[in-house]
Amino acid sequence: MFDRDAFEQDKVNNAISQSRNKPLQKMAIDFIVETDKQGYGYQWTWLGLPIIQMPEDIVAVQEVIWKCKPTLIIETGIAWGGSVILYASIMELIGKGRVVAIDKVLPDKNRDAIAAYPFSSRISLIEGSSLDVDVHSQVQSLIRKDDTVMVMLDSNHTHEHVLEELRLYGPYVSRDQYLVVSDTVVERIPEQKHRKRPWGPGDNPETALASFLEEDGRFERDTNVNNKLLATFTPGGYVRRVR
């Protein structure tokens, strides 16, 4: 009755099946399109701080952190800080690890909220553009020789910006660790007319990721994670360094 190996294999098989189910995939995209008009992705918190993600994405990212147990996570895009606290809280449970997070705008009240957590010593915050030379140098200085590194990209979502982030921060990802590119869903949904953005179909994280994967043969999309995601902002956005 409680055969864990069989249970895990069933999960893999079901994920493959749902990834091939075109009506189900369309329902998932329709769900994203309609709920985005209601700000559904803004409804959630992690340990009290807003985390602008779909619930599925929050669960999926904790799964990969727990499985891979990186010693350093580099994140671009802090916003309210909920994702920083998510990563750091899991590292606290693991008993090791640090988070380096970057944002172009980092108000003092957001810094203070992040600093109030008992595990905030695991967190380093950097204000500035993730593409800025000085910011990149600060990140480099915080990477130790023995670190195993995971990278989460969730800042400016234009093709040009994300591709440059991938080229800058992708090489830091350790073998068998994840590179997660958020908001790849922009390529699959119509233009968001209810809130204008400088990105959209043809110019977004998915197009940037596709270009990067053509350039850098060390990375592959992780089908095991990507297959099981439905109501997600990050379809196909979970990538592993395999070489």
Secondary structure, DSSP 8 states (H G I E B T S, - for coil): ---HHHHHHHHHHHHHHHHT-HHHHHHHHHHHHHHHTTTGGGS-EETTEE--S-HHHHHHHHHHHHHH--SEEEEE--TTSHHHHHHHHHHHHHT--EEEEEES---HHHHHHHHTSTTGGGEEEEES-TT-HHHHHHHHHT--TT--EEEEE-S--SHHHHHHHHHHHGGGS-TT-EEEETTGGGGTS---TTS--S-BTTBSHHHHHHHHHHH-TTEEE-HHHHHH--S-S-TT-EEEE--
